[in-house]
Amino acid sequence: MSSDIKLTLTVNSVIDNLSDTGLPEGEPEINIFTTDGRLTPEPDGYTVRFTEVQEGGEAHTKLLITEGRVRLIKTGAISSEMVFSEGEDFNTLYRVGPYSFDMTVRTKRIRNSLSEDGGELQLIYSMNVGGQEKNVRMKISAKRK
């Protein structure tokens, strides 16, 4: 098995709160950060790992990326697991500190060009957390160190 490849990752996410009509409401929540990460080649795709600093502490993220599917697992300050597959719903729990929320994720689009040389992963999805509907656009850009 190949060893880990060191990466510099830039994570850019835009979250829109949606009104009852499904249109964006209020100002979007924009989060951009750069961090070190690792990419591990797997027989059927890649695993990407990185850590982000949140107000409540560190959140460790692991992305299992295969053809047409992404599984995101967060541990630490945030605990959740989401599966992204275009057109499918995924039900899970989203935990922040002592609080847990039911969450449903519906994947609209996955675009993946990640490789051992870097690249980009784009996810567009909607999520319903505790009854609040949100639209999310996430882009993870990777450069090999």
Protein Blocks (a to p, Z undefined) as FASTA:
>chain_A
ZZddddddddddddddddfkopaehjdddddddddddddddfklccdddddddfkbccdd
dddddehiacdddehjbccdddddehiacdddddehjbccddddddfbdcdfbdfkbccd
dddddddeehiacddddddddddZZ
